Amino acid sequence: MQHAKLSDKVILVKLTQRRAPLTKRDKALTNQLQTQYNDNSLTAIYKLFRDINSPINKLMKKHNEVYAYHKQNTIPHIDAGPRMLPSTLYFEYAQEMKQRVAVVEKMANQCYQDYDQIVQDDVMFRNSGHASGRANKAEYPTAEQFRNAVGSDLRFSPMPDKRHFLFDLSDEDLAEFDRAEAELASVAREDTINRMLKPLADLTRRLGEYQGNKGERFHNSLMENVLEGCATARKLAIDPSPELVQEINEIEQLASNYLQNVEIIKGSANARVEARKKLDEATERLSAYNF
């Protein structure tokens, strides 16, 4: 099958995030461990802002969600570098990321204004119980250091294409360029498939484990995750074949039907066996898909 050129279908987006240092080395405990076990490689680390209700932890949770959305809605390109974004999703992605980053910025500014009190509250929290006297303000970054260490930057760039070069490439370089593009296309297709394979595997495994005993749980989220995987795969698929689109539709229909009839699935061993059989067949077809 002839696939469309990646440069015509995707752009590159790189997310760079700054993170405040929220762990410290416990020198006294490190020295104690190294002496006790005669091992200088041992290091004791403790976490600042241990209270899960601290505004700092709530901020960092939102900060992490920015990266999670970025990873969920883009395709691998280079490790620790840019990722591929289907051009058709640019406006949706950019708007959502802008809103998420703005939320983090607003929370970070509020934390900056209240920082001294937040630190004081955390010192008191950490000094409660067995740890009395171990925490002090000097361990924490200053308000300015903290504020400068939290943020996200996005950079969009076109996907490289050999047509962009203003000079002639050698035949060897052209062949290498084509090989690299074909490899990236394969990575993109494999990533699309894996968006569905994992939730499919989770659902299939649970269908085999579940016995319908009293108190035993079978969560609707198992089917919902399959539906979400299908929706994400359909959205991120680059130049999908009609066969892949049909496969996504069929898996989506299966999961939707099981979600609507979950009580039958839970109450009938035969229904679970039949459901697992169909999911195994779908998984086998996906796993054999030509990446």
N, C-alpha and C positions, 0 to 999 in steps of 0.2 A: 504494500500500500504506500502511495506517495504522500508524505506528510507535508503540510505547509511549513514554510520557513519560520523558524522561531522568531526572527526579528520582525516578521509581519504580524505576529500574534501576541507577543509579550513585550513588556518593558521590565527593567531591573529596578528594584527598590531596596535600599539599604536602611535598616533601622539601627541607629546607634543610641544606646542608653547609658546614662551615667547613674551610678548607684552609690549611695552613701555607705561608708564602711560601718557596719553594725555589729561586728564581732571584734573582740580584743583578745590578746594573748595574756593568760594569767601567769605572770612570771613566777610567783611563789609556788603555785601548784605545778607548773612545768618543771621547776627545779626539784621539787619533791618527787615527781614521777620519774624523772631522769635518774635521780639518785637511787630511788627504791628499786628500779628495774635495770639500772646500769645501761641505759639506752638513751643517748642524746638526741635520737630522732623523735622522741615522744614530745608532744606539745598539747597543752591544755588551753582550750578556747572557750570563752564565754560570750553570750549574746547580750547585747544592749537592748533595751526596750523589750523585756521578756513578757510583759503584760500584753495579751492578745488584743485587749481593748484600747491599747495606746494609740493615739492619733497617728503616730509614726508607723505602726504596723498596718493600720488601715490604709495609709498612704502607699506603703510599699506593696500591699496587695493590689491596689489599683494600678500601680506602676507595672507590676508583673502581668496584669491582665492586658496591658498594651502589647507586650511581647507575645502573649498567648494568641491574641487576635491576629497579629501580624503573621505568626507562624501558621495558624489555622487557615488563613486566607491567601497564602502565597505558596510557591512551589520551590523546592530546593534548587540551588544553582551552585554555589560554592560554599563550603563549610566556613562559618563565622564571617561570611561576606554577604553580598547582595542575594536576594531571592527573586524569583520570576513571578510576575503578576500579569495575568491575562489582560490585554489592553482594554477589553470590554468591561473590566471590573475597576478600572482606574478611579472613576468618580465615586463609586460606592465605597471603595477601599479608602481613598483619600479623605472623604468626608467623615467616615467612621473613625479613622485614626486621628483626625484633627479634633474631633469631639472628645475622644478618650484622652488624648494628650492634654487638652484644655482642662479636663476634670482633675488630672494629676497636678497640673500647674496650680490650679486654684487651691487644692488641698495642701500642696507644698508651701504656698504663700501663707496659708493660715497656720501651718505648723511652724513656719519661720517666725511669725508674730508671737506665737505662744510657746516658743521653743524652751525658754528658761523654765517655765512652769512644767512643761512636759518632762524635761530632764529631772527636775526636782521630784515629780511624782514617780518617775521610774526608779530613781535612787531609793525612795522610800519603799517601793514595791520590792526591789531586789534585796533590801536590807531586812526584810521581814523574815521571821522564822530562823532557820539554821544559818542563813547567810548574813546575819546581823553584823554591820560594820564593814562588810567587804566592798560595798559600792561607794563611789564618790564622784562628784561632778567632773573632776579632772580627766576621767576616762573618756568622756564623751567629746565628739567633735563640737566645735563652736557652732552657733546658729548660722554664721556666714559659711562655714565649711560645709555644713549639712545642706544648706539651700543650693550651693553651687554644685553639689554632688548628685542632685536629683534632676533628671530631665531626659527628653527624648528628641532625637533629630532624625528626620526622614530625608533621603536623597533619592530622586528618581533619575534614571538614565536610560538611553536607548539600548536595546540588545545589540551587541556588535554583529556586524554582517560584513562579509568580504566585499560587498558592493560599496561599502563606505570608504574603502581605502582609495587614496588619491594617487597611488603608485601601483605598479604591477607587482603582484606577488608571484613567487616561483610556483611551478606546478606542485612541488613538494609541500609548500606552505598552504596552497589552496586545498590540497588533499587533507592536510592536517586540520584545517579550519572546518572542512565538511565533516571529518570524523568527530571533531569535538562537538559540533552542532548536533550530529546524530546521537551522540552519547547523552547530551543534555535532553534531547527529545525523549530518549528512552527513560531517563531518570524521571522526567515529568510524567510520563505515562505510568510508570511504576508507582509513583507517589499517588496518582489518582486512584489506582487499583487498591493500594494499601489503605486508603481512606475508608474503603468498604470492608476489606478483609478482616481487620481487627475487630470491629463490632460484630461482624458475622461470626467470627470464631468465638467471641464471648457468649453470644446468644446460643450458638450450637452446643458449646460446652455445658451451659446451664441447662439446656433441654435434656442433656444426657444425665446430669447430676440430680435433677429435681425428681422427687418421688411423690410429692403431694401429701406429705405427712403433716400432721397438725403442727402449726406454728412455723412451718417451712415457708420461706419467702421466694417469690418469683416476681422480680421488679419489672414494671412496664418500661423502665428506662432502657432495658436491654433491646427492645424493639425500637424505641425512640432513638437510640444511638445509631442503629442501622439506618434509619430514615435520615438522620442528620448526616451520616457518612455518604449516603447516596446523593443528598442535596449538595454537599460540598464537592463531591466528585464531579457531578454534572456541571457545577459552576466553574471549577478549575480545569476541567478537561480541555486540552489544547488540540484542536482539530480531531475530535473523537470520531471513530468509525461508527457507521450505523449499527454494527454488531455490539459495540460497547454501550451505545445509547440504549439499545434494546435490553441489554443485560442490566443496566442500572434501573430501567423502568420495571423489569420483572422482579428484581430484588426488592425494590421499593414497594411493589404491590404485595409481595409475600409478607414483608414486615408490617405493612399497614393492615393486612388481613389478620395477622396474628395479634396485633395490638387491639383490634376491634373485637376479637374473639378470645381474649386472654383467659377468660374463665374456663372456656372449653379446653384450652391448652393446659391449664393448671389441673383440670379435673379428669383428663383422659390420657392415660399412658399411650394409647394408640395414636391419639392426635399429636402427642409429642414426638413419637417415633416417626410419623409421617412428616411432621414439620422439620425434624432434624435431617431426614433423608433429602428433602427438597433444598434445604440450606447447604448440605454437603455437596449436592450437585452444582449449586450456584457457585460455591467456593472453588470447586474443582475447575469450573469453566473460567472463573476469574484468574485463578492461579496459573492457568495454562495460556492466558491471554498473551499475545505476541507483543512484548514490550519493545 
